[in-house]
Amino acid sequence: MHVSVSSPVSAAVSAPTQADLLDFVRRTAADAELIASLPLDPEGRTWVRLEGPGGSEAWLIGWPPGTGTGWHDHADSVGAFLTASGELKENSLAARLPSDGWKTLELTDGVDRERRLPAGQGRAFGRHHVHEVLNESTERHAISVHAYYPPLPQIRRYSRTGQLLRLEQVERPEDWQ
């Protein structure tokens, strides 16, 4: 006799991985009709919520020239994003930060990473990945696809002056949906 029982272990096995999320954003960014359907605003970022794989949260985002996210992380979520058109730049920290209990950290030398992501290029990232994403073009919008799992429980926003990183704000889903 075979009995099928749903357990937390089997549920965890079906959760999308960073590779699954990267595959999703790559396939979604290749949908020219979807990318062209995003309304673009010359003043600020625009976004549309998408249905991500395995219960993940996904977004199609338009970036006017000269816009960016500021320094932030996605808390306990893993994620992936890919530039569908234009070019984005990601500045990130190659350092694991404490997840809670701090307001200001002095970063060590050598933790800064810079990555240029032209159309068709993207990346996956793990939990507590601190970065900022920018459209440095002075004349062209960029469009990107993002996916996170589990759906974003919060976003922590930081300010940075030199090597000093300061936690400024914690946003919850109701703040951006």
ABEGO torsion letter per residue (X at the ends): XBBBBBBAAAAAAABBBAAAAAAAAAAAAABAAAAAABBBBAABBBBBBBBBBGGBBBBBBBBBBGBBAEBBBAEABBBBBBBABEBBBBBBBBBBBBABGBABBBBBBGABBBBBBBBGBBBBBBBGBBBBBBBABAABBBBBBBBBOBBBABBBBBBBBEABBBBABBBBAAAAX
